[in-house]
Every structure is written in structure tokens, then in C-alpha cells.
């Protein structure tokens, strides 16, 4: 009877399109016609000014891929939910993306505390949900390395090392530090203290600021009382704008140094004339470069998609999408989460055309690229 049952199974398998034992259920988020990806983003809240750049950069690339037939005939469909930059809400939106929307992977989530809060959720089950290129430079989401989490952007520690190196090289000793009172700010403070200790320095003065920027005047008073020569800002979104505008009312001429998350045109518009002279780190090449092939590709794709919000963050999101799709291609037609993560780990040196990303089994950090840019008159970035 057992032999007969086995024969019947093989016969039925051959009858309905061929038998490959054992049968496997399709991977979550992967269908015959589509691959479903999920993103939780602060469309509202203090980081709302960053959201259009992040969303449109990825969308432009995914749409371009879909227009050419997708990946092995599967179109990429994205589900983007608003979490308001609130970690508790992010946990709810990610649960919905995993449980209800059945996404294959998550990409470009924003916020340190937001990402840290969902990591335990992603680690559950025999096939952990991949999280690709979150918008946070915090070491808290990098160490210890998780098998299903991959980063492209350099860490905040890398960015702060670059800033401290620059300031100490030009002779600035009295460095003030403004840090956002959340996971990002606390992680950044650890990074800046490490960078300063290498040079036998300490922060000359420090002040915290709430994520909504509501106590900007208090932070200004704390730092201005000490008279620093320059202020390094470990902030994102609204607090960055609120603090610079408030400080300039007390004293003009302060040198402000901000992290890459400041790199949006909406931030420049919000700052207006107060933004001139602000130095901003960048973790991707200059988006307006004519000599960088990838930058030219980004601008061309955005223009064809009808988007005019070019920015560092938009370019970063575009790069994230491009590397993600490369990982899907390398994983092959029989796409699974395990094959996807293995494909990424095998991506030792992927040159996108002026920007190189590389992963390995023991390194899920794709890039350490950091350079400095400055805000010039006319609400534009220059190198």
C-alpha cells in the first residue's frame, strides 16, 4: 500500500506539470507575478520633511525596473505605511506589513529607536524577515550583527569621526554638541566621545533637544552660555531647523555641522538664509555631479518619473533600491528569503557606477563612504 501511495503521488505530480519532491509552499511575499516589499516611514511627525525624498527615490527605481518587466517577470509592489516616527507605531505598522500584507522583506525603515524596536519581531520564525538598508547610522542596529539585517549607509560613528577629524585639523578645540534626546542622539554621543578620545579631546559643551524641537530655546541657551567655536548636531528633521534658527537669533556666525539626515531640499527651504554655511556630512556621492555615472542615472530616472525633489537622501534611497534589486536578481528565479540573504552576502564588491557596495558573511555593512558638503546661498548644496 505504501509503495502504491508513493506511485500515485508521483503520477499525480507528473500529470499536473511535473514532480519535484518534496513540494514547497511559495515564499511569503513572492508570487508568480509580484514581489511584495514593505516600508514603515515617518510620513507625518518631526521627520515628515524627509519622507518624500526617501519614498520617491526608491519608487523611481522600482518603477523603472517594473517598466522593463520586473525581476524574472515579477513586478515589485511596495506597501508604505506611516508611523509618524513613533517607535510604538512602527512596531504596529511592521506587524501589519508582516502579518497582513505578507511582505517578502522590509526596506529603508527610518529612525534608530524605531528600527531597534522591531528587530526582535523580525528574528522570529525559521525564515527571518530581511530588513534592508534602514535609514539609521546607529551602532545599536549594527552590533551584534543580525543575519537578516543589511546596511548600506555609513554609521553615525563614521560620520562623526569625519566631522571631529575635520574640526580638529582646522584647529577647532571648543566643540559644542547638540544631541537629540532619543536613540539616535544617545548612539551619536557614544560615537562622538570615541572620536574625540582618539584625539585627547572632550566635548566642550553639550545640550539635548527633544525630537519635536519644542525645547530649542533651552538648548540654545545652554550651549551659547559656554561660547563654543562650532556646534556638531546629532539631530534629524525639525530639531535641526528649530535649533539653527533659534541660535542665529542669539548669535550670528556660529559654525554648524550636521549629519547626513539633514540632506534634503525641504530642510534647506525650511532653513532659508539661516542654512547658509551649514556643513552637512554625506554618505553617498554628490547627487548633482556630472562626472559620477550613478548620479547622472539617478537624476535621469527621477526626471522621467516626474519627481523634482533631488537630494542626498533621495539619492541614498535610490541606491538602496538598486542594491536591493541586484540582490533579488542574484538570488535567482526560485526566490526565498534565505537565497536573498545569501546573495547579498556574496555581493563582495558591487560597483553601481561611481559608488561601491560590498557585503560578506561576516560584514553586513555595505559602505563607509563619508564626505562633507556645505549649504550655499540659493538653498543649494556645494562640495
N, C-alpha and C positions, 0 to 999 in steps of 0.2 A: 504493500500500500504506500509506503514511504517513497519507494522508487517511482511509483505511478504518479504521486503528487508532484514530485520534482519534475518529471517529464511534462506534466500538464502545465506547470508554471513556465517552463522553457518554451513550450508550444504556444501558449498564450502570448508570451513576450515576443516571440518571432512574428506572430500573427498581427500584433499591434505596433509594428515599427522596429522590431529588433530588441534583443535582450542583452543587457549588460548587468550582470549580477555583482553586488546586490543593488537594488533600486534605492536612489537617494531622493529625498524631498529637495525641491529647489531652495537655494539660499534665500534667506529673508531679504527683501528689497530688490531681488533680481528676478525679472520676468522675461518672457520671450521678447517683449517689445521695449522694456524700460529698466533703468536702474534708478532707484529712489534714494536720494540723499537728503539729509536734514540739517537745518541750521537754526540755532536759537540766538537771537540778536537783539540788542537794545535799540529797537526802532523808536521807542519813546524813552524818556528819562534823561539823565545827565550826559549820556553818550549818544544821544539821538543825532547830533550833527555828523557823527562818524558813519552812521548806518547806511546812508545812500551810497557812499563810496565803496564800502565793503560789499554791499549787496550787488551793486551794478557791475563791479569789476569781475566778479565770478559769473554773473548772469551773461555778460557779454561773451565770455569764453565758452561757457556751456552751450549757449545758443548757436555759436559758430560751429561747435563740434556736432550738434544735432542737425544743423543745416547740411552737413556733409555725411549724414547717415548714422551719427552716433558712434558708439563703441561696439564693434562686432554686431552692428544692426540694432543695438539697443539705444534708445534715446535717454538722455539724462533728465530726470524730473526732480525738481527740488521742492522741498516743503520748508518754508521760512516762517518762524514764529517769533513774536515779540515778547521779550522777557523784561523789558524796562530796565535792564542792568541790575536786576534784583536777584541775588543768588537763590532765594527761596522760590521765586517764579521760574528761574532757569531749571531748577530740579523738576518742576511740574511740566514745563514745555518739553524737556528732554524725555521724560517718561512718556508723554503723549507721542513724541516722534518715534520712540522705540516700540511702545505697546500698541498704539492706534494706527500710526502712519506706516509702521513696519519698514523703517529706513534701513538701508544697507550699511550706511556709515554716516557720521556727523562730520561737518567741515566748518572751519572758521568761526567757532563759537567765540564770544567776546567776554573779557573780564576774568581777572585772576580768581577771585572768590567764587565766581560763577562756575568756572571750569573745575576748580578743586572740589567743589561740592558735588559734582556729578560723576567724578572718577570712580567711586565705589559702585555706582549703579552700572557703569559701563563694563566693569570687570566681571559681572555675573554671567553664569552660564558657560557651556563648553565652547561657544564661539563668541568671544567678547566683541562688542560693537566698536569698530575702529573710530578713533577721533583724529581727524587730520587737520593740522595747521591751525590750532586755536590762536586767536589774537590776544596773546599774553606772553610776556617775556619772563614770567616768574619762574624761578628755580623750583618753586613748590610743585609745579606741574611737570617738571623735568626729572626731578630726583626724588625717590629712585625711579629709574626708567620703567615704564609700563610697556608690555609687549604690543598693546593695541593703540598707543598714542604716539603720533609723529609730529615733529615741529619743523617749520622752515625758518621762521624769523629768528635772528639772534636774540639772546636773552637780555633782560634788563641789565644784568650784571655786565654783559658785553658793552651795552650802550653807555652805562655809567662809567665803566673803565675808560672808554674813549673820551668822555667829557672830562673826567678828572685828569687824564693824561694831557689833554689839550690845555686845560686851565693851568696846570702846574708847569707845563712847558712855557707858557707865555708869562709866567711869574705871578699868577694869582694865588694868594695864600689864604685869604679870608673868604672861604666858600660857604655861603649860606645854602641851606637845603629846605625845600618845601616838600612835604610828603603827604599824599592823600591817605586819610585815616581809614584804610581798608587793606585787603590782602595785597594789592598791588603796591601800595605805599610801604607797607612793612617789609615786603620782599625786597623792594628797591633800597630801603635803608640798609639792609644787610649787605647789599651789593656795593653801595657807595662807601660804607665803612671799610669793606675789604679793599676797595680800590685805593682809598686814602691811606690805609695802614701800609700798603706796599711802598708808599712814598713818605712815611713817617708824618702823616697829616691826620687831622681830625676835622669834622665839620665845625666851622666857626660858629654857626648859629643854626638852629633848626626850628621848624614850626609845622604843625599838622593843619590840614584843611579837610572839611567834610566833602564827601563825594558830590554833593549838590552845590558846593561853593558858598553855602549860606554864611559861613564864618570867615569870609575872605578878609574883611577889615581887621579882624582879630589877628589873623595870620600875618597880615601886612605890618601891623603894629609890633608884633613880636620880633620879626626879622629886621625891620627898619631901625628899631632901637639899638641893634648891635652894629649897624652900618657895614654889612658885608660888601665885598668888591663885586661879587657875582652871585647869582642865585640859581642853583640847579633845581628843577621842578620835576618831582616824581608824581605826576598828575596826568589825568586824561579828561578830555571833554570840558564841561562847564567850569570846573575849578581853575583850569589853566587860564581861561579867558577872564574870569572874575578876578583872579589874583593880579594878573598883569595890569588890567585896567585900574584896579584899586591902588596898586603900588605906584603907578605913574601919576596918580593924583597927589601922592605924598612926595615923591621924588622922581624926577625925570633923569634918564641916563643910566639906569640900572641895566646890567647885562643879564639877560635871562637865557637859560639853557634848558630846553625841554626834550622829552623823549619822542620817539617816532610816532606815537599815537596822536601827536599834535599835527601830523602831516596831512591835513585836509584843507581844501579851499574854503569850506564852510567855517573852519576855525579862523582862517585869515580874514574872511569877511566879518566875522564877529569881533575880531580884534581891531580891524581897521588900521588907523595910523598908529595905534598902540603896539601893533605887531612888528613894526619896522625895527630891524636889528636883532630880533629874537633868533637864537641859534637852535636848530632842530636836528636831532640825530635822524638818520635814515637807515633802514635795514634792507633796502632794495636800491638798485641804481636810480639815477635821476630820470624821472618819467618823461621829461621833455628833451632828453638827449637825442641829438641827430646821429650820433656815432654808434649808439647802442642798438643793435638789431631788435632786441626784445622790447625796448622802449618804443621803437617805431611800430612794431607789431601791435603793442598794447593800444597806442593812440589810434591806429588804423581800425582795429577791431571795435573800439569804443565809438569811434565816429560812425562806422557802418551800423552799429546798434542804436544810434541816436542818442548816446549819452555824451554830455559835455563836462561832467564832473571829474576831470583828470586830477589825480593826486597820488601821493606816495602810498596811502592806504588802499586806494583803488588799484594801483599797480601791484601791491602786495597781494590783494585778493585775487587778481588776475593770475599772478604767478602760482598762488595756492591751487587754483582751479586747474591750471595747466599741468602741474606736477601730479595732482590727484588723477587726472585723466590718463596721464602716462602710466601711473600705477595700475589703473584699470586695464589698460591695453596690455601691459606686461603680464598681468595675472592670467590672461588668456580668455577664450570664449566660455570655458567652464568656470565662471566666476564664483568664488566663495570668499568669505572674509579671510580665511586662512591663506588662500592663494594671494589675495591682495596685500596682506601684511608681509608675506614672504617676498612678493615682487618689489615692495618698497625697500625692504632690507637688502635686496640685491641691486638697488639703484645706487651704485657706488659713486658715480660722477656723471650727472645728467646736466649737460650744457644746454640751457634754454636759448642761447644766443646772446651772450653778454652777462649771464648770471648762472652760476653753477650750484647745483644742489646735490648732496650726497648723503646717503644713509648707510647703515650697516647693522648687523645683528646686535652689536654692542653700542651702537650710536644711532639714536632716533632724532638727532639734531642735524637738520639739513644744511644750515648756513651759519656763519659767524660774521657775515658782512655788516659793517657799520661805517658810515661816513657822516660828515657834518655838512649841513646846508644852512642858509641864512634867509630870513624874510626881508625882502627889499620893498621899496615904495611901489605902489600899484598892486598890492596884495598878491605878490608872487614870490616863489622860492628861487634862489640862485645858489650856485655852488661857489 
